[in-house]
Amino acid sequence: MDTDNNQEAHHPARPLKVVEDNDGCSWICDANVDEAGDLTGQGCWRCKDVQFTRND
């Protein structure tokens, strides 16, 4: 804890990477994912199912 302002110290996010499946769909996965394995079963998120805040 940061004693100067009583806030918890910053903890960086875990490393992620974007993987493309055989159908061309992008997935957000942990960096150590088995790209040939079941992406859903490994906790990956299919990008078309995730709400992003950008409109481009």
Long-range contacts (C-beta under 8 A, 24 or more apart in sequence): 18-47, 19-44
